[in-house]
Amino acid sequence: MSMTLNRRELLSGLAMTCGAAFAQSSAPKRSPDVPYVPTPQPVVEAMLKLGEVKTGDILYDLGSGDGRIPVTAAKLYGVRGTGIDINPERIAEAEANANKEGVADKAKFLNQDLFEADIHDATVVTLYLLPSVNLKLRPKLWKDLKPGTRIVSHSFDMGEWEPEKKMEIEGRYLYLWRIPKTPPVLKDA
């Protein structure tokens, strides 16, 4: 049996190895907590307005999908935004969108677990998660964020933590909270 490989066998083996490595690197680190459902653009803009986004803010979008919230924040308000998503396909899509819109210098995207991401410098956090995920995330928000940091959620509340404001747009509810100096004591905590 010969130990030499011909060029075709070598290239075929290399292609299979690279394909398997790419498939592993493009797979999410774990199953996403929520399905990907894009936020309509008018809702994105209303979220940013409700969150009082302004020049100098640092925005984090947890579960950022295609990146439309950080991209829009960079375009409309000139703020730095970071999108966190566990799915590398969404990250690639978000980066392409930031490049297409000319804001890649302000909007960046990280393939990370939102429960482990470093968000301590945020002044605004946006969410479009599920009620159970919001509740699971709530202690991290209270622990990691500075008092006064604004949190805006699309469609879902935070259990007993009452929002400062609630509004409706296109049949969808948006909620605003500010991180308090002392987190409230809640029964659902």
ROSE-4610 file (N, C-alpha, C; in Angstrom, 1 decimal, always signed):
// ROSE-4610
residu = [M/M/M/S/S/S/M/M/M/T/T/T/L/L/L/N/N/N/R/R/R/R/R/R/E/E/E/L/L/L/L/L/L/S/S/S/G/G/G/L/L/L/A/A/A/M/M/M/T/T/T/C/C/C/G/G/G/A/A/A/A/A/A/F/F/F/A/A/A/Q/Q/Q/S/S/S/S/S/S/A/A/A/P/P/P/K/K/K/R/R/R/S/S/S/P/P/P/D/D/D/V/V/V/P/P/P/Y/Y/Y/V/V/V/P/P/P/T/T/T/P/P/P/Q/Q/Q/P/P/P/V/V/V/V/V/V/E/E/E/A/A/A/M/M/M/L/L/L/K/K/K/L/L/L/G/G/G/E/E/E/V/V/V/K/K/K/T/T/T/G/G/G/D/D/D/I/I/I/L/L/L/Y/Y/Y/D/D/D/L/L/L/G/G/G/S/S/S/G/G/G/D/D/D/G/G/G/R/R/R/I/I/I/P/P/P/V/V/V/T/T/T/A/A/A/A/A/A/K/K/K/L/L/L/Y/Y/Y/G/G/G/V/V/V/R/R/R/G/G/G/T/T/T/G/G/G/I/I/I/D/D/D/I/I/I/N/N/N/P/P/P/E/E/E/R/R/R/I/I/I/A/A/A/E/E/E/A/A/A/E/E/E/A/A/A/N/N/N/A/A/A/N/N/N/K/K/K/E/E/E/G/G/G/V/V/V/A/A/A/D/D/D/K/K/K/A/A/A/K/K/K/F/F/F/L/L/L/N/N/N/Q/Q/Q/D/D/D/L/L/L/F/F/F/E/E/E/A/A/A/D/D/D/I/I/I/H/H/H/D/D/D/A/A/A/T/T/T/V/V/V/V/V/V/T/T/T/L/L/L/Y/Y/Y/L/L/L/L/L/L/P/P/P/S/S/S/V/V/V/N/N/N/L/L/L/K/K/K/L/L/L/R/R/R/P/P/P/K/K/K/L/L/L/W/W/W/K/K/K/D/D/D/L/L/L/K/K/K/P/P/P/G/G/G/T/T/T/R/R/R/I/I/I/V/V/V/S/S/S/H/H/H/S/S/S/F/F/F/D/D/D/M/M/M/G/G/G/E/E/E/W/W/W/E/E/E/P/P/P/E/E/E/K/K/K/K/K/K/M/M/M/E/E/E/I/I/I/E/E/E/G/G/G/R/R/R/Y/Y/Y/L/L/L/Y/Y/Y/L/L/L/W/W/W/R/R/R/I/I/I/P/P/P/K/K/K/T/T/T/P/P/P/P/P/P/V/V/V/L/L/L/K/K/K/D/D/D/A/A/A]
num = [1/1/1/2/2/2/3/3/3/4/4/4/5/5/5/6/6/6/7/7/7/8/8/8/9/9/9/10/10/10/11/11/11/12/12/12/13/13/13/14/14/14/15/15/15/16/16/16/17/17/17/18/18/18/19/19/19/20/20/20/21/21/21/22/22/22/23/23/23/24/24/24/25/25/25/26/26/26/27/27/27/28/28/28/29/29/29/30/30/30/31/31/31/32/32/32/33/33/33/34/34/34/35/35/35/36/36/36/37/37/37/38/38/38/39/39/39/40/40/40/41/41/41/42/42/42/43/43/43/44/44/44/45/45/45/46/46/46/47/47/47/48/48/48/49/49/49/50/50/50/51/51/51/52/52/52/53/53/53/54/54/54/55/55/55/56/56/56/57/57/57/58/58/58/59/59/59/60/60/60/61/61/61/62/62/62/63/63/63/64/64/64/65/65/65/66/66/66/67/67/67/68/68/68/69/69/69/70/70/70/71/71/71/72/72/72/73/73/73/74/74/74/75/75/75/76/76/76/77/77/77/78/78/78/79/79/79/80/80/80/81/81/81/82/82/82/83/83/83/84/84/84/85/85/85/86/86/86/87/87/87/88/88/88/89/89/89/90/90/90/91/91/91/92/92/92/93/93/93/94/94/94/95/95/95/96/96/96/97/97/97/98/98/98/99/99/99/100/100/100/101/101/101/102/102/102/103/103/103/104/104/104/105/105/105/106/106/106/107/107/107/108/108/108/109/109/109/110/110/110/111/111/111/112/112/112/113/113/113/114/114/114/115/115/115/116/116/116/117/117/117/118/118/118/119/119/119/120/120/120/121/121/121/122/122/122/123/123/123/124/124/124/125/125/125/126/126/126/127/127/127/128/128/128/129/129/129/130/130/130/131/131/131/132/132/132/133/133/133/134/134/134/135/135/135/136/136/136/137/137/137/138/138/138/139/139/139/140/140/140/141/141/141/142/142/142/143/143/143/144/144/144/145/145/145/146/146/146/147/147/147/148/148/148/149/149/149/150/150/150/151/151/151/152/152/152/153/153/153/154/154/154/155/155/155/156/156/156/157/157/157/158/158/158/159/159/159/160/160/160/161/161/161/162/162/162/163/163/163/164/164/164/165/165/165/166/166/166/167/167/167/168/168/168/169/169/169/170/170/170/171/171/171/172/172/172/173/173/173/174/174/174/175/175/175/176/176/176/177/177/177/178/178/178/179/179/179/180/180/180/181/181/181/182/182/182/183/183/183/184/184/184/185/185/185/186/186/186/187/187/187/188/188/188/189/189/189]
x = [+0.9/+0.0/+0.9/+0.6/+1.5/+1.0/+2.0/+1.7/+1.6/+1.8/+1.8/+0.4/+0.0/-1.4/-1.2/-2.1/-2.1/-2.7/-2.5/-3.0/-4.5/-5.3/-6.7/-7.1/-6.5/-6.8/-6.5/-5.3/-4.9/-5.8/-6.2/-7.1/-8.5/-8.9/-10.2/-10.3/-9.2/-9.1/-9.0/-8.3/-8.1/-9.5/-10.2/-11.5/-12.5/-12.5/-13.4/-13.0/-11.7/-11.3/-11.6/-11.4/-11.7/-13.2/-14.0/-15.4/-16.0/-15.4/-15.8/-15.5/-14.3/-13.8/-14.7/-15.1/-15.9/-17.3/-17.8/-19.2/-19.2/-18.1/-18.0/-17.9/-17.1/-16.9/-18.1/-19.0/-20.2/-21.4/-21.2/-22.4/-22.4/-23.6/-23.7/-23.0/-22.5/-21.8/-22.7/-24.0/-25.0/-26.3/-27.4/-28.6/-29.0/-29.5/-29.9/-31.1/-31.3/-32.4/-33.7/-33.6/-34.8/-34.6/-35.7/-35.6/-35.3/-34.6/-34.3/-35.6/-36.1/-37.2/-36.8/-36.6/-36.2/-37.2/-36.7/-37.6/-37.8/-39.1/-39.4/-38.7/-38.2/-37.4/-38.2/-39.5/-40.1/-40.1/-40.1/-40.0/-38.6/-37.6/-36.2/-36.0/-36.5/-36.4/-37.1/-38.3/-39.1/-38.3/-37.7/-36.9/-35.8/-35.1/-34.0/-34.5/-35.6/-36.2/-36.7/-37.4/-37.8/-36.6/-35.5/-34.3/-33.5/-34.0/-33.4/-31.9/-31.7/-30.3/-29.8/-28.6/-28.0/-26.5/-25.9/-24.5/-23.8/-22.8/-22.0/-22.5/-23.7/-24.1/-23.3/-23.3/-22.8/-23.9/-24.3/-25.4/-25.0/-25.7/-25.5/-26.8/-26.8/-28.1/-27.8/-28.6/-28.4/-29.3/-28.7/-29.5/-29.7/-28.6/-28.7/-29.1/-29.2/-29.6/-28.8/-29.5/-28.9/-28.2/-28.3/-27.6/-28.3/-29.5/-30.2/-30.3/-30.4/-30.4/-29.1/-28.0/-26.7/-26.4/-26.7/-26.5/-27.3/-28.6/-29.5/-29.0/-28.6/-28.2/-26.9/-26.0/-24.8/-25.2/-26.1/-26.5/-27.3/-28.2/-29.1/-28.5/-27.8/-27.3/-25.8/-25.1/-23.6/-23.0/-23.8/-23.3/-22.5/-21.7/-21.1/-22.0/-22.2/-23.0/-22.4/-22.7/-22.2/-23.4/-23.4/-24.4/-23.8/-24.5/-24.1/-25.0/-24.5/-25.4/-24.6/-25.3/-24.6/-24.4/-25.2/-25.1/-24.1/-23.1/-22.1/-22.7/-23.7/-24.3/-24.9/-25.6/-26.2/-25.1/-24.0/-22.9/-22.3/-22.1/-21.6/-22.6/-23.9/-24.9/-24.9/-24.8/-24.7/-23.5/-22.4/-21.1/-21.3/-21.9/-22.2/-23.1/-24.1/-25.1/-24.4/-23.5/-22.8/-21.9/-21.2/-20.3/-21.2/-22.3/-23.2/-23.7/-24.0/-24.5/-23.4/-22.1/-21.0/-20.8/-21.2/-21.0/-20.2/-19.4/-18.6/-17.6/-17.3/-16.4/-17.1/-18.4/-19.2/-20.0/-20.4/-21.2/-20.3/-20.1/-19.4/-20.2/-19.8/-20.6/-19.8/-20.2/-19.5/-20.3/-19.6/-20.2/-20.0/-21.0/-20.9/-22.2/-22.2/-23.4/-23.8/-25.0/-25.4/-25.4/-25.4/-25.3/-23.9/-22.9/-21.5/-20.8/-21.5/-20.8/-20.5/-19.4/-19.1/-19.8/-20.8/-21.7/-21.6/-20.6/-20.5/-20.5/-20.0/-19.8/-21.1/-22.1/-23.3/-24.0/-24.6/-25.5/-26.9/-27.0/-28.3/-28.2/-29.2/-29.2/-30.6/-30.5/-31.8/-31.9/-33.2/-33.5/-34.8/-34.7/-35.9/-35.8/-36.1/-35.9/-37.3/-37.3/-38.6/-38.7/-39.9/-40.1/-39.2/-39.1/-38.2/-36.7/-36.3/-34.9/-34.7/-35.7/-35.5/-35.4/-36.2/-36.1/-34.8/-34.3/-33.0/-31.8/-32.0/-31.0/-31.0/-32.2/-32.4/-31.3/-30.9/-29.9/-28.5/-28.2/-27.0/-27.0/-28.2/-28.3/-28.1/-28.8/-28.6/-27.2/-26.5/-25.1/-24.1/-24.3/-23.2/-23.3/-24.5/-24.8/-24.8/-24.4/-24.3/-25.8/-26.0/-27.3/-27.6/-28.8/-29.2/-29.1/-28.5/-28.4/-29.8/-30.2/-31.5/-31.6/-32.7/-32.9/-34.3/-34.2/-35.4/-35.7/-36.9/-37.3/-38.4/-38.3/-39.3/-40.2/-41.5/-42.6/-42.7/-41.6/-41.6/-41.1/-41.8/-41.5/-40.5/-40.3/-39.3/-40.0/-41.2/-41.9/-42.4/-42.1/-42.6/-41.8/-40.7/-40.0/-40.7/-41.4/-42.3/-41.4/-41.8/-41.1/-41.4/-40.5/-40.7/-41.6/-41.5/-42.5/-42.8/-44.0/-44.5/-45.2/-44.9/-45.6/-45.9/-46.8/-47.2/-46.9/-46.3/-46.1/-46.3/-47.2/-47.5/-48.0/-48.7/-49.3/-48.3/-47.1/-46.1/-45.8/-45.6/-45.3/-43.8/-43.3/-42.0/-41.9/-40.9/-40.7/-39.4/-39.4/-38.2/-38.0/-36.8/-36.4/-35.1/-34.8/-33.4/-32.9/-31.6/-31.0/-31.0/-31.6/-31.7/-30.4/-30.2/-29.0/-29.1/-30.3/-30.4/-31.5/-31.2/-32.3/-33.5/-34.6/-35.8/-35.9/-36.5/-36.8/-38.1/-38.0/-39.2/-39.5/-40.8/-41.1/-40.7/-40.6/-40.3/-38.7/-38.0/-36.5/-35.9]
y = [-1.2/+0.0/+1.2/+2.1/+3.3/+4.4/+5.1/+6.2/+7.5/+7.6/+8.9/+9.2/+10.4/+10.8/+11.6/+11.3/+12.1/+13.5/+14.4/+15.8/+15.8/+15.1/+15.0/+14.6/+13.5/+13.0/+14.0/+14.6/+15.6/+16.8/+17.4/+18.5/+18.1/+16.9/+16.5/+16.4/+15.8/+15.7/+17.0/+17.9/+19.3/+20.0/+19.9/+20.6/+20.0/+18.7/+18.2/+18.7/+18.7/+19.2/+20.7/+21.5/+22.9/+23.1/+22.4/+22.5/+22.1/+21.1/+20.7/+21.8/+22.3/+23.4/+24.6/+25.0/+26.2/+25.9/+24.7/+24.4/+24.5/+24.1/+24.2/+25.6/+26.5/+27.8/+28.7/+28.3/+29.1/+28.6/+27.6/+27.1/+27.9/+28.2/+28.9/+28.2/+29.0/+28.4/+27.4/+27.7/+26.9/+27.3/+26.6/+27.0/+28.4/+29.2/+30.6/+30.5/+31.5/+31.6/+32.0/+32.6/+33.1/+32.9/+32.7/+32.6/+34.0/+34.1/+35.3/+35.9/+37.0/+37.7/+39.2/+39.7/+41.1/+42.1/+43.1/+44.2/+45.2/+45.5/+46.4/+47.8/+48.4/+49.6/+50.8/+51.0/+52.0/+51.7/+50.4/+50.0/+50.3/+50.0/+50.3/+51.7/+52.6/+54.0/+54.5/+53.9/+54.2/+53.8/+52.6/+52.1/+53.1/+53.6/+54.5/+55.8/+56.2/+57.5/+57.3/+56.2/+55.9/+55.8/+55.3/+55.1/+56.4/+57.5/+58.8/+58.8/+58.0/+57.8/+59.2/+59.5/+60.8/+60.7/+61.7/+61.7/+61.4/+60.5/+60.2/+58.9/+58.4/+57.2/+56.0/+54.9/+53.6/+52.6/+52.1/+51.2/+49.8/+48.9/+47.4/+46.9/+46.0/+45.3/+43.9/+43.3/+41.9/+41.0/+40.1/+39.3/+40.1/+40.7/+41.7/+41.3/+40.0/+39.6/+40.2/+40.8/+41.4/+42.8/+43.2/+44.4/+45.8/+45.7/+46.9/+48.0/+47.6/+48.6/+49.3/+48.6/+49.4/+50.2/+49.6/+50.3/+51.6/+51.5/+52.7/+53.7/+53.3/+54.2/+54.9/+54.2/+54.9/+55.9/+55.5/+56.4/+57.6/+57.4/+58.5/+59.4/+58.8/+59.5/+59.6/+58.9/+58.9/+58.2/+57.4/+56.7/+55.4/+55.0/+53.7/+52.6/+51.6/+50.5/+49.1/+48.2/+46.9/+45.9/+45.0/+44.0/+42.7/+42.0/+40.7/+39.7/+38.6/+37.5/+36.2/+35.2/+33.9/+33.2/+33.6/+33.0/+33.7/+33.0/+33.7/+34.1/+33.4/+33.8/+35.2/+35.5/+36.8/+37.8/+37.5/+38.4/+38.8/+37.8/+38.1/+39.0/+38.8/+39.6/+41.0/+41.1/+42.5/+43.3/+42.6/+43.3/+43.8/+42.9/+43.3/+44.5/+44.5/+45.7/+47.0/+46.9/+48.0/+48.6/+47.7/+48.1/+48.8/+48.2/+48.7/+50.1/+50.3/+51.6/+52.6/+52.2/+53.1/+53.5/+52.5/+52.8/+51.7/+51.0/+49.9/+50.4/+51.7/+52.3/+52.6/+52.6/+52.9/+51.7/+50.8/+49.6/+48.4/+47.7/+46.4/+45.3/+44.1/+42.9/+41.8/+41.2/+40.2/+38.9/+37.8/+36.5/+36.0/+36.4/+36.0/+35.6/+35.0/+34.7/+35.9/+36.4/+37.6/+37.6/+36.4/+36.3/+36.4/+36.3/+36.3/+37.6/+38.3/+39.5/+40.6/+41.3/+42.5/+43.7/+44.2/+45.3/+46.5/+46.5/+47.4/+48.9/+49.2/+50.6/+51.1/+50.3/+50.7/+51.8/+52.7/+53.8/+53.5/+52.6/+52.2/+50.7/+49.9/+48.5/+48.2/+47.6/+47.2/+45.7/+45.3/+43.9/+43.5/+42.4/+41.8/+40.3/+40.0/+38.6/+38.0/+37.1/+36.5/+36.8/+36.8/+37.1/+36.3/+35.0/+34.2/+34.6/+35.0/+35.4/+36.8/+37.7/+39.0/+38.8/+37.9/+37.6/+37.0/+36.1/+35.5/+36.6/+37.5/+38.5/+39.7/+39.9/+41.0/+41.2/+40.1/+40.2/+40.7/+40.2/+40.7/+42.2/+42.7/+44.1/+44.9/+44.5/+45.2/+45.2/+44.1/+43.9/+44.7/+44.5/+45.0/+46.5/+47.0/+48.4/+49.5/+50.6/+51.8/+52.3/+52.9/+53.5/+54.6/+54.6/+55.5/+55.0/+53.8/+53.2/+52.8/+53.2/+52.9/+51.6/+50.9/+49.6/+49.7/+49.3/+49.3/+47.9/+47.4/+46.1/+46.2/+45.4/+45.3/+44.1/+44.4/+43.4/+42.8/+42.7/+41.9/+42.7/+42.5/+43.2/+42.5/+42.9/+42.3/+41.8/+41.2/+40.7/+41.8/+41.7/+42.7/+44.0/+44.1/+45.3/+46.2/+47.2/+48.1/+49.0/+49.2/+50.1/+51.5/+52.4/+53.8/+54.4/+53.8/+54.2/+53.0/+53.0/+52.0/+52.7/+52.2/+52.8/+51.7/+52.1/+51.2/+51.8/+51.0/+51.4/+50.2/+50.4/+49.3/+48.1/+48.2/+47.1/+46.3/+46.9/+46.3/+47.2/+46.6/+47.4/+47.5/+48.7/+49.0/+49.4/+49.0/+49.3/+50.0/+50.9/+51.6/+51.5/+51.1/+51.1/+51.8/+52.3/+52.8/+52.0/+51.7/+50.9/+51.8/+51.3/+52.0/+51.9/+52.8/+52.8/+51.5/+51.1/+49.8/+49.1/+47.9/+47.1/+46.8/+46.8/+46.6/+45.1/+44.9/+43.5/+43.1/+42.1/+41.6/+40.1/+39.8/+38.4/+37.4/+37.9/+37.0/+37.0/+37.5/+37.6/+36.2]
z = [+0.0/+0.0/+0.0/-0.9/-1.1/-0.1/+0.5/+1.5/+0.8/-0.5/-1.1/-1.6/-1.5/-2.0/-3.3/-4.2/-5.4/-5.1/-6.0/-5.8/-5.5/-6.3/-6.1/-4.7/-4.2/-2.9/-1.8/-2.0/-1.0/-1.0/-2.1/-2.2/-1.7/-2.0/-1.5/+0.0/+0.6/+2.0/+2.7/+2.1/+2.6/+2.6/+1.5/+1.3/+2.4/+2.6/+3.6/+5.0/+5.3/+6.6/+6.8/+5.8/+5.9/+6.0/+5.3/+5.3/+6.7/+7.3/+8.6/+9.7/+9.5/+10.4/+10.3/+9.0/+8.8/+9.4/+9.2/+9.7/+11.2/+11.9/+13.3/+13.8/+13.0/+13.4/+13.2/+12.2/+11.9/+12.7/+13.5/+14.3/+15.6/+16.1/+17.4/+18.5/+19.5/+20.6/+21.4/+21.5/+22.0/+21.4/+21.7/+21.0/+21.5/+20.5/+20.9/+21.8/+22.7/+23.7/+23.0/+21.9/+21.2/+19.7/+19.0/+17.5/+16.9/+15.8/+15.1/+14.5/+15.0/+14.4/+14.3/+13.1/+12.9/+13.4/+14.1/+14.5/+13.3/+13.1/+12.0/+12.2/+11.1/+11.2/+12.0/+11.8/+12.6/+14.1/+14.5/+15.9/+16.4/+15.6/+15.9/+16.3/+15.4/+15.6/+16.9/+17.1/+18.3/+19.6/+19.5/+20.6/+21.0/+20.0/+20.2/+20.8/+20.3/+20.8/+22.2/+22.5/+23.9/+24.9/+24.4/+25.2/+25.3/+24.7/+24.8/+24.3/+23.2/+22.7/+22.2/+22.6/+22.2/+22.0/+21.4/+21.1/+22.4/+22.4/+23.5/+24.2/+23.9/+24.5/+23.9/+24.7/+24.3/+24.4/+23.2/+23.1/+23.0/+23.7/+23.5/+23.1/+22.1/+21.7/+22.0/+22.9/+23.3/+22.5/+21.7/+20.8/+19.5/+19.0/+18.0/+16.6/+16.3/+15.0/+13.9/+12.9/+11.7/+12.0/+13.3/+13.7/+13.4/+13.1/+12.7/+13.8/+15.1/+16.1/+16.3/+16.4/+16.5/+15.2/+14.1/+12.8/+12.7/+13.1/+13.1/+14.1/+15.3/+16.3/+15.8/+15.2/+14.6/+13.5/+12.7/+11.6/+12.0/+12.9/+13.3/+14.4/+15.3/+16.5/+16.6/+15.7/+15.8/+17.0/+17.6/+18.8/+18.5/+19.4/+19.3/+19.8/+19.0/+19.4/+19.2/+20.1/+20.0/+20.0/+19.1/+19.0/+19.5/+20.4/+20.9/+20.4/+19.7/+19.3/+19.3/+19.7/+19.8/+18.5/+17.5/+16.2/+15.2/+14.8/+14.0/+12.6/+12.1/+10.9/+11.0/+12.1/+12.4/+12.5/+13.1/+13.3/+11.9/+11.0/+9.7/+8.9/+9.1/+8.4/+9.0/+10.3/+11.0/+10.5/+10.4/+10.0/+8.5/+7.7/+6.3/+6.3/+7.1/+7.1/+7.6/+8.6/+9.1/+8.0/+7.3/+6.2/+5.1/+4.7/+3.7/+4.0/+5.3/+5.7/+6.1/+6.0/+6.3/+7.7/+8.6/+10.1/+10.8/+10.0/+10.6/+11.7/+11.6/+12.6/+13.9/+13.9/+15.1/+15.6/+14.7/+15.1/+14.9/+16.1/+16.0/+16.6/+16.2/+16.6/+17.1/+18.2/+18.9/+19.0/+18.6/+18.7/+20.1/+21.0/+22.4/+23.0/+24.1/+24.9/+25.6/+25.5/+26.1/+27.6/+28.2/+29.7/+30.2/+29.3/+29.7/+29.1/+28.2/+27.6/+28.6/+28.4/+29.2/+28.7/+29.4/+29.0/+30.0/+30.8/+31.9/+31.5/+30.3/+29.8/+29.1/+29.0/+28.3/+29.0/+28.2/+28.8/+28.3/+27.3/+26.7/+26.4/+26.7/+26.4/+25.7/+24.5/+23.8/+23.8/+23.9/+23.9/+23.1/+22.4/+21.9/+22.1/+23.4/+23.8/+24.2/+25.1/+25.6/+27.1/+27.6/+29.0/+29.9/+29.7/+30.6/+30.4/+29.3/+29.1/+29.7/+29.6/+30.3/+31.8/+32.4/+33.8/+34.2/+33.4/+33.6/+33.5/+32.6/+32.3/+33.4/+34.0/+34.9/+35.9/+36.7/+37.7/+37.1/+35.9/+35.2/+34.9/+34.5/+34.2/+35.4/+36.5/+37.8/+38.3/+38.1/+38.6/+37.8/+36.5/+35.5/+35.1/+35.2/+34.6/+35.7/+35.3/+36.2/+36.4/+37.6/+37.8/+36.7/+36.3/+35.2/+33.8/+33.6/+32.3/+31.9/+30.6/+30.1/+29.4/+29.7/+29.1/+28.3/+27.0/+26.2/+25.7/+25.9/+25.5/+24.5/+23.4/+22.4/+22.8/+23.0/+23.2/+24.6/+25.3/+26.6/+27.8/+28.9/+30.1/+30.9/+32.2/+33.1/+34.4/+34.2/+35.3/+36.2/+37.5/+38.5/+38.5/+37.8/+37.7/+36.8/+37.3/+36.6/+35.7/+34.4/+33.5/+33.9/+33.6/+33.7/+32.7/+31.5/+30.4/+29.6/+29.0/+28.1/+27.0/+25.8/+24.6/+23.6/+22.7/+21.6/+20.3/+19.4/+18.0/+17.1/+16.1/+15.2/+15.8/+16.9/+17.6/+18.5/+18.7/+19.6/+20.8/+21.9/+23.1/+23.3/+23.7/+24.0/+25.5/+26.2/+27.6/+27.9/+28.8/+29.2/+30.7/+31.2/+32.6/+32.7/+33.9/+34.2/+35.4/+35.3/+36.4/+37.6/+38.7/+40.0/+40.8/+41.7/+42.6/+43.4/+43.8/+44.6/+43.9/+43.4/+42.7/+43.6/+43.1/+43.9/+44.3/+45.5/+46.0/+45.4/+44.5/+43.8/+44.2/+44.1/+44.4/+43.3/+42.1/+41.0/+40.7/+41.6/+41.5/+41.7]
